[in-house]
C-alpha cells in the first residue's frame, strides 16, 4: 500500500503542484482580457486543447487578431505550463 503511494508521489512532477498555487510566468496576464476581462473564458478547459489552440495561433493555422503575436512571447514549454495551470483554475 505505502509502496504504491510512494510510487505515485514519485511519478508526479513537483512543479505541477506549484502551478496550482503559483501561476507560471505570463499566466496572470491572460485574465486581463479573458474571463474577467470580457473575452471568452479560458480557465477550467482541457490543458492539451488549450496548448493546441495556442500553438495553432503561433503557426497561423488559426486566424487571430492578437493571440498570434501574444503567443510568440512564450516558449512552447511556457505555453504548456500556462495551459496546465489555467486548466486547474475555476472561475
Ligand atoms: C490583450 C488581450 C488578450 C490577452 C492578454 C490574452 N488574450 Fe487570448 N484572446 C484574445 C482575443 C482578442 C482572442 C480572439 C482571437 C484573436 O483575435 O486573436 C483570444 C483568443 C484566445 C483563445 C481561443 C479561445 C477560443 O476558444 O476561441 C485562447 C485559448 C486564448 N486566447 C488563450 C490566452 C492565454 C493562455 C493568454 C495568456 C497567455 C491570453 N489568451 C491572453 C485576447 C487576449
Boltz pocket constraint, residues with backbone or C-beta under 6 A from the ligand:
constraints:
  - pocket:
      binder: B
      contacts: [[A, 26], [A, 27], [A, 29], [A, 30], [A, 31], [A, 32], [A, 33], [A, 34], [A, 39], [A, 40], [A, 41], [A, 42], [A, 50], [A, 53], [A, 54], [A, 63], [A, 64], [A, 65], [A, 66], [A, 67], [A, 68], [A, 70], [A, 82]]
      max_distance: 6.0
